Amino acid sequence: MAELLLIVSLLAVFVFGFYLMSRLDQFLEENRKALLKENESCEPSEVLLPHGLSESEILCEIRRFLETHGNVDIILSDGQKNDF
C-alpha cells in the first residue's frame, strides 16, 4: 500500500512539473517574440555605407538590411545633403 501511495504521489509530482514547464515554455516563447518585435523596431531605418567598401561588402549590408526590414527602397546619393 505504501508503495502504491509513493508511485501515485511521484506521478502527481511529475504531472505537476510537466504542467509548470509547459507554462514556463509558453511564457518564454511570448517573451522571445516580444523581444524580437522590439529589436526590429530599434533597427535603424537607413544605412550609410562608407567610401571604399567592396561590392561584396555592399551586397552583404543590403541583404542584412533586407532581412530585418520588409519593404525597402534604395536611394543612391553622392554624399551631398539633399532632402528626399
N, CA, C and O atoms as CSV, one atom per row, in Angstrom:
chain,resi,resn,atom,element,x,y,z
A,1,MET,N,N,0.824,-1.195,0.000
A,1,MET,CA,C,0.000,0.000,0.000
A,1,MET,C,C,0.868,1.259,0.000
A,1,MET,O,O,0.573,2.223,-0.706
A,2,ALA,N,N,1.925,1.244,0.785
A,2,ALA,CA,C,2.825,2.396,0.853
A,2,ALA,C,C,3.512,2.612,-0.497
A,2,ALA,O,O,3.750,3.746,-0.912
A,3,GLU,N,N,3.825,1.503,-1.172
A,3,GLU,CA,C,4.473,1.621,-2.484
A,3,GLU,C,C,3.525,2.250,-3.503
A,3,GLU,O,O,3.941,3.070,-4.321
A,4,LEU,N,N,2.262,1.866,-3.451
A,4,LEU,CA,C,1.270,2.441,-4.356
A,4,LEU,C,C,1.108,3.940,-4.100
A,4,LEU,O,O,1.027,4.727,-5.043
A,5,LEU,N,N,1.061,4.332,-2.835
A,5,LEU,CA,C,0.960,5.739,-2.480
A,5,LEU,C,C,2.191,6.507,-2.970
A,5,LEU,O,O,2.067,7.631,-3.457
A,6,LEU,N,N,3.362,5.914,-2.845
A,6,LEU,CA,C,4.591,6.533,-3.309
A,6,LEU,C,C,4.575,6.704,-4.832
A,6,LEU,O,O,4.978,7.750,-5.342
A,7,ILE,N,N,4.117,5.691,-5.553
A,7,ILE,CA,C,4.045,5.754,-7.013
A,7,ILE,C,C,3.056,6.828,-7.455
A,7,ILE,O,O,3.356,7.608,-8.359
A,8,VAL,N,N,1.888,6.877,-6.833
A,8,VAL,CA,C,0.872,7.867,-7.190
A,8,VAL,C,C,1.364,9.278,-6.885
A,8,VAL,O,O,1.174,10.184,-7.697
A,9,SER,N,N,1.989,9.478,-5.737
A,9,SER,CA,C,2.479,10.816,-5.396
A,9,SER,C,C,3.626,11.232,-6.320
A,9,SER,O,O,3.724,12.402,-6.692
A,10,LEU,N,N,4.484,10.297,-6.689
A,10,LEU,CA,C,5.565,10.597,-7.623
A,10,LEU,C,C,5.007,10.944,-9.002
A,10,LEU,O,O,5.499,11.858,-9.664
A,11,LEU,N,N,3.991,10.220,-9.425
A,11,LEU,CA,C,3.334,10.513,-10.696
A,11,LEU,C,C,2.694,11.901,-10.662
A,11,LEU,O,O,2.763,12.640,-11.645
A,12,ALA,N,N,2.077,12.255,-9.544
A,12,ALA,CA,C,1.461,13.578,-9.405
A,12,ALA,C,C,2.522,14.679,-9.480
A,12,ALA,O,O,2.296,15.723,-10.092
A,13,VAL,N,N,3.666,14.445,-8.863
A,13,VAL,CA,C,4.756,15.428,-8.921
A,13,VAL,C,C,5.238,15.594,-10.356
A,13,VAL,O,O,5.484,16.719,-10.792
A,14,PHE,N,N,5.380,14.493,-11.104
A,14,PHE,CA,C,5.812,14.568,-12.495
A,14,PHE,C,C,4.792,15.311,-13.361
A,14,PHE,O,O,5.175,16.121,-14.206
A,15,VAL,N,N,3.521,15.049,-13.165
A,15,VAL,CA,C,2.478,15.726,-13.939
A,15,VAL,C,C,2.479,17.220,-13.625
A,15,VAL,O,O,2.374,18.044,-14.533
A,16,PHE,N,N,2.596,17.567,-12.359
A,16,PHE,CA,C,2.641,18.972,-11.973
A,16,PHE,C,C,3.889,19.653,-12.544
A,16,PHE,O,O,3.813,20.789,-13.012
A,17,GLY,N,N,5.022,18.975,-12.509
A,17,GLY,CA,C,6.257,19.510,-13.088
A,17,GLY,C,C,6.124,19.721,-14.585
A,17,GLY,O,O,6.596,20.727,-15.114
A,18,PHE,N,N,5.486,18.780,-15.275
A,18,PHE,CA,C,5.261,18.922,-16.713
A,18,PHE,C,C,4.372,20.125,-17.000
A,18,PHE,O,O,4.623,20.874,-17.944
A,19,TYR,N,N,3.341,20.309,-16.193
A,19,TYR,CA,C,2.443,21.446,-16.351
A,19,TYR,C,C,3.201,22.762,-16.149
A,19,TYR,O,O,3.049,23.697,-16.935
A,20,LEU,N,N,4.012,22.826,-15.100
A,20,LEU,CA,C,4.779,24.039,-14.844
A,20,LEU,C,C,5.752,24.338,-15.981
A,20,LEU,O,O,5.894,25.489,-16.392
A,21,MET,N,N,6.413,23.320,-16.483
A,21,MET,CA,C,7.380,23.527,-17.564
A,21,MET,C,C,6.686,23.967,-18.861
A,21,MET,O,O,7.236,24.774,-19.610
A,22,SER,N,N,5.496,23.447,-19.128
A,22,SER,CA,C,4.777,23.876,-20.333
A,22,SER,C,C,4.343,25.333,-20.205
A,22,SER,O,O,4.391,26.078,-21.184
A,23,ARG,N,N,3.923,25.743,-19.022
A,23,ARG,CA,C,3.553,27.149,-18.803
A,23,ARG,C,C,4.776,28.055,-18.926
A,23,ARG,O,O,4.693,29.139,-19.503
A,24,LEU,N,N,5.904,27.614,-18.387
A,24,LEU,CA,C,7.142,28.376,-18.496
A,24,LEU,C,C,7.571,28.491,-19.954
A,24,LEU,O,O,8.042,29.545,-20.381
A,25,ASP,N,N,7.413,27.422,-20.714
A,25,ASP,CA,C,7.755,27.434,-22.135
A,25,ASP,C,C,6.894,28.441,-22.891
A,25,ASP,O,O,7.403,29.174,-23.739
A,26,GLN,N,N,5.609,28.484,-22.598
A,26,GLN,CA,C,4.719,29.453,-23.244
A,26,GLN,C,C,5.123,30.882,-22.898
A,26,GLN,O,O,5.150,31.755,-23.765
A,27,PHE,N,N,5.433,31.110,-21.639
A,27,PHE,CA,C,5.849,32.442,-21.198
A,27,PHE,C,C,7.136,32.877,-21.894
A,27,PHE,O,O,7.234,34.007,-22.371
A,28,LEU,N,N,8.115,31.990,-21.952
A,28,LEU,CA,C,9.387,32.325,-22.591
A,28,LEU,C,C,9.224,32.557,-24.090
A,28,LEU,O,O,9.892,33.422,-24.657
A,29,GLU,N,N,8.352,31.800,-24.731
A,29,GLU,CA,C,8.108,31.989,-26.164
A,29,GLU,C,C,7.462,33.351,-26.431
A,29,GLU,O,O,7.830,34.034,-27.386
A,30,GLU,N,N,6.509,33.745,-25.596
A,30,GLU,CA,C,5.890,35.065,-25.743
A,30,GLU,C,C,6.913,36.173,-25.515
A,30,GLU,O,O,6.913,37.182,-26.220
A,31,ASN,N,N,7.782,35.979,-24.530
A,31,ASN,CA,C,8.843,36.948,-24.265
A,31,ASN,C,C,9.789,37.064,-25.446
A,31,ASN,O,O,10.189,38.167,-25.817
A,32,ARG,N,N,10.153,35.925,-26.042
A,32,ARG,CA,C,11.073,35.909,-27.176
A,32,ARG,C,C,10.468,36.676,-28.352
A,32,ARG,O,O,11.151,37.462,-29.009
A,33,LYS,N,N,9.184,36.441,-28.610
A,33,LYS,CA,C,8.514,37.144,-29.709
A,33,LYS,C,C,8.461,38.645,-29.444
A,33,LYS,O,O,8.674,39.444,-30.356
A,34,ALA,N,N,8.179,39.031,-28.203
A,34,ALA,CA,C,8.126,40.455,-27.863
A,34,ALA,C,C,9.500,41.103,-28.014
A,34,ALA,O,O,9.602,42.233,-28.491
A,35,LEU,N,N,10.549,40.401,-27.614
A,35,LEU,CA,C,11.898,40.942,-27.758
A,35,LEU,C,C,12.295,41.074,-29.221
A,35,LEU,O,O,12.927,42.058,-29.604
A,36,LEU,N,N,11.933,40.099,-30.038
A,36,LEU,CA,C,12.239,40.183,-31.465
A,36,LEU,C,C,11.523,41.368,-32.105
A,36,LEU,O,O,12.095,42.086,-32.925
A,37,LYS,N,N,10.263,41.561,-31.720
A,37,LYS,CA,C,9.500,42.683,-32.267
A,37,LYS,C,C,10.118,44.007,-31.825
A,37,LYS,O,O,10.191,44.951,-32.611
A,38,GLU,N,N,10.560,44.080,-30.581
A,38,GLU,CA,C,11.190,45.295,-30.072
A,38,GLU,C,C,12.520,45.554,-30.776
A,38,GLU,O,O,12.839,46.699,-31.097
A,39,ASN,N,N,13.291,44.510,-31.016
A,39,ASN,CA,C,14.572,44.670,-31.707
A,39,ASN,C,C,14.378,45.128,-33.139
A,39,ASN,O,O,15.171,45.920,-33.648
A,40,GLU,N,N,13.334,44.644,-33.798
A,40,GLU,CA,C,13.061,45.078,-35.166
A,40,GLU,C,C,12.738,46.560,-35.213
A,40,GLU,O,O,13.138,47.261,-36.143
A,41,SER,N,N,12.015,47.037,-34.211
A,41,SER,CA,C,11.660,48.453,-34.201
A,41,SER,C,C,12.859,49.326,-33.840
A,41,SER,O,O,12.856,50.520,-34.141
A,42,CYS,N,N,13.879,48.762,-33.206
A,42,CYS,CA,C,15.071,49.526,-32.838
A,42,CYS,C,C,16.108,49.558,-33.951
A,42,CYS,O,O,17.071,50.320,-33.867
A,43,GLU,N,N,15.937,48.760,-34.975
A,43,GLU,CA,C,16.886,48.742,-36.085
A,43,GLU,C,C,16.854,50.089,-36.801
A,43,GLU,O,O,15.793,50.703,-36.917
A,44,PRO,N,N,17.993,50.547,-37.276
A,44,PRO,CA,C,17.994,51.819,-37.999
A,44,PRO,C,C,17.190,51.720,-39.288
A,44,PRO,O,O,17.143,50.669,-39.927
A,45,SER,N,N,16.561,52.825,-39.658
A,45,SER,CA,C,15.738,52.808,-40.865
A,45,SER,C,C,16.540,53.191,-42.099
A,45,SER,O,O,16.015,53.175,-43.212
A,46,GLU,N,N,17.814,53.537,-41.905
A,46,GLU,CA,C,18.670,53.821,-43.051
A,46,GLU,C,C,20.074,53.319,-42.759
A,46,GLU,O,O,20.473,53.191,-41.601
A,47,VAL,N,N,20.809,53.042,-43.805
A,47,VAL,CA,C,22.178,52.558,-43.672
A,47,VAL,C,C,23.075,53.450,-44.513
A,47,VAL,O,O,22.820,53.664,-45.698
A,48,LEU,N,N,24.116,53.963,-43.896
A,48,LEU,CA,C,25.100,54.759,-44.613
A,48,LEU,C,C,26.335,53.893,-44.811
A,48,LEU,O,O,26.936,53.430,-43.843
A,49,LEU,N,N,26.706,53.680,-46.049
A,49,LEU,CA,C,27.857,52.842,-46.357
A,49,LEU,C,C,29.067,53.734,-46.612
A,49,LEU,O,O,29.008,54.623,-47.462
A,50,PRO,N,N,30.158,53.511,-45.890
A,50,PRO,CA,C,31.336,54.363,-46.068
A,50,PRO,C,C,32.015,54.132,-47.414
A,50,PRO,O,O,31.840,53.090,-48.045
A,51,HIS,N,N,32.778,55.105,-47.830
A,51,HIS,CA,C,33.519,55.036,-49.089
A,51,HIS,C,C,34.575,53.930,-48.993
A,51,HIS,O,O,35.215,53.764,-47.954
A,52,GLY,N,N,34.746,53.200,-50.049
A,52,GLY,CA,C,35.802,52.198,-50.101
A,52,GLY,C,C,35.345,50.778,-49.837
A,52,GLY,O,O,36.181,49.876,-49.775
A,53,LEU,N,N,34.056,50.542,-49.679
A,53,LEU,CA,C,33.575,49.177,-49.489
A,53,LEU,C,C,33.570,48.446,-50.823
A,53,LEU,O,O,33.287,49.027,-51.870
A,54,SER,N,N,33.888,47.168,-50.761
A,54,SER,CA,C,33.842,46.368,-51.986
A,54,SER,C,C,32.386,46.046,-52.326
A,54,SER,O,O,31.487,46.230,-51.505
A,55,GLU,N,N,32.174,45.565,-53.540
A,55,GLU,CA,C,30.816,45.220,-53.974
A,55,GLU,C,C,30.217,44.133,-53.099
A,55,GLU,O,O,29.028,44.180,-52.783
A,56,SER,N,N,31.022,43.157,-52.705
A,56,SER,CA,C,30.502,42.068,-51.874
A,56,SER,C,C,30.110,42.568,-50.489
A,56,SER,O,O,29.124,42.096,-49.923
A,57,GLU,N,N,30.864,43.515,-49.934
A,57,GLU,CA,C,30.514,44.078,-48.631
A,57,GLU,C,C,29.227,44.896,-48.718
A,57,GLU,O,O,28.396,44.861,-47.811
A,58,ILE,N,N,29.073,45.627,-49.809
A,58,ILE,CA,C,27.843,46.406,-50.002
A,58,ILE,C,C,26.644,45.478,-50.133
A,58,ILE,O,O,25.602,45.722,-49.524
A,59,LEU,N,N,26.781,44.411,-50.926
A,59,LEU,CA,C,25.688,43.444,-51.078
A,59,LEU,C,C,25.361,42.765,-49.758
A,59,LEU,O,O,24.193,42.520,-49.456
A,60,CYS,N,N,26.382,42.462,-48.973
A,60,CYS,CA,C,26.161,41.831,-47.660
A,60,CYS,C,C,25.348,42.757,-46.756
A,60,CYS,O,O,24.414,42.309,-46.091
A,61,GLU,N,N,25.696,44.047,-46.728
A,61,GLU,CA,C,24.954,45.011,-45.917
A,61,GLU,C,C,23.521,45.165,-46.407
A,61,GLU,O,O,22.599,45.260,-45.597
A,62,ILE,N,N,23.324,45.190,-47.713
A,62,ILE,CA,C,21.972,45.314,-48.268
A,62,ILE,C,C,21.139,44.093,-47.908
A,62,ILE,O,O,19.975,44.231,-47.531
A,63,ARG,N,N,21.710,42.905,-48.017
A,63,ARG,CA,C,20.970,41.676,-47.671
A,63,ARG,C,C,20.607,41.645,-46.194
A,63,ARG,O,O,19.496,41.252,-45.836
A,64,ARG,N,N,21.543,42.059,-45.327
A,64,ARG,CA,C,21.265,42.089,-43.890
A,64,ARG,C,C,20.130,43.069,-43.591
A,64,ARG,O,O,19.262,42.786,-42.765
A,65,PHE,N,N,20.140,44.215,-44.259
A,65,PHE,CA,C,19.091,45.214,-44.062
A,65,PHE,C,C,17.749,44.693,-44.558
A,65,PHE,O,O,16.719,44.932,-43.927
A,66,LEU,N,N,17.751,43.980,-45.687
A,66,LEU,CA,C,16.514,43.407,-46.221
A,66,LEU,C,C,15.925,42.362,-45.279
A,66,LEU,O,O,14.704,42.233,-45.183
A,67,GLU,N,N,16.790,41.609,-44.579
A,67,GLU,CA,C,16.298,40.588,-43.650
A,67,GLU,C,C,15.593,41.203,-42.452
A,67,GLU,O,O,14.623,40.634,-41.951
A,68,THR,N,N,16.059,42.353,-41.986
A,68,THR,CA,C,15.470,42.970,-40.800
A,68,THR,C,C,14.327,43.922,-41.126
A,68,THR,O,O,13.543,44.272,-40.244
A,69,HIS,N,N,14.225,44.342,-42.374
A,69,HIS,CA,C,13.168,45.265,-42.792
A,69,HIS,C,C,12.439,44.655,-43.979
A,69,HIS,O,O,13.066,44.076,-44.866
A,70,GLY,N,N,11.146,44.781,-43.996
A,70,GLY,CA,C,10.360,44.154,-45.047
A,70,GLY,C,C,10.437,44.855,-46.386
A,70,GLY,O,O,11.044,44.339,-47.324
A,71,ASN,N,N,9.839,46.003,-46.482
A,71,ASN,CA,C,9.744,46.737,-47.741
A,71,ASN,C,C,10.863,47.775,-47.778
A,71,ASN,O,O,10.915,48.658,-46.922
A,72,VAL,N,N,11.761,47.676,-48.763
A,72,VAL,CA,C,12.946,48.528,-48.796
A,72,VAL,C,C,13.026,49.267,-50.126
A,72,VAL,O,O,12.849,48.674,-51.190
A,73,ASP,N,N,13.293,50.560,-50.054
A,73,ASP,CA,C,13.616,51.370,-51.229
A,73,ASP,C,C,15.076,51.778,-51.109
A,73,ASP,O,O,15.528,52.149,-50.026
A,74,ILE,N,N,15.816,51.712,-52.204
A,74,ILE,CA,C,17.233,52.063,-52.191
A,74,ILE,C,C,17.405,53.390,-52.916
A,74,ILE,O,O,16.965,53.558,-54.054
A,75,ILE,N,N,18.055,54.330,-52.232
A,75,ILE,CA,C,18.341,55.644,-52.801
A,75,ILE,C,C,19.855,55.810,-52.802
A,75,ILE,O,O,20.493,55.698,-51.755
A,76,LEU,N,N,20.426,56.072,-53.952
A,76,LEU,CA,C,21.860,56.301,-54.065
A,76,LEU,C,C,22.119,57.798,-54.101
A,76,LEU,O,O,21.409,58.544,-54.777
A,77,SER,N,N,23.134,58.231,-53.375
A,77,SER,CA,C,23.459,59.649,-53.305
A,77,SER,C,C,24.974,59.809,-53.380
A,77,SER,O,O,25.723,58.895,-53.032
A,78,ASP,N,N,25.418,60.984,-53.838
A,78,ASP,CA,C,26.855,61.229,-53.941
A,78,ASP,C,C,27.444,61.845,-52.681
A,78,ASP,O,O,28.614,62.226,-52.674
A,79,GLY,N,N,26.669,61.948,-51.630
A,79,GLY,CA,C,27.176,62.433,-50.358
A,79,GLY,C,C,26.803,63.865,-50.045
A,79,GLY,O,O,27.034,64.318,-48.924
A,80,GLN,N,N,26.237,64.592,-50.986
A,80,GLN,CA,C,25.801,65.955,-50.716
A,80,GLN,C,C,24.461,65.914,-49.995
A,80,GLN,O,O,23.678,64.981,-50.172
A,81,LYS,N,N,24.207,66.923,-49.189
A,81,LYS,CA,C,22.954,66.979,-48.441
A,81,LYS,C,C,21.796,67.271,-49.379
A,81,LYS,O,O,21.776,68.306,-50.045
A,82,ASN,N,N,20.840,66.371,-49.432
A,82,ASN,CA,C,19.617,66.554,-50.216
A,82,ASN,C,C,18.433,66.167,-49.352
A,82,ASN,O,O,18.527,65.231,-48.558
A,83,ASP,N,N,17.333,66.865,-49.491
A,83,ASP,CA,C,16.102,66.482,-48.795
A,83,ASP,C,C,15.277,65.623,-49.731
A,83,ASP,O,O,14.942,66.039,-50.840
A,84,PHE,N,N,14.954,64.429,-49.284
A,84,PHE,CA,C,14.178,63.498,-50.111
A,84,PHE,C,C,12.729,63.595,-49.753
A,84,PHE,O,O,11.901,62.893,-50.333
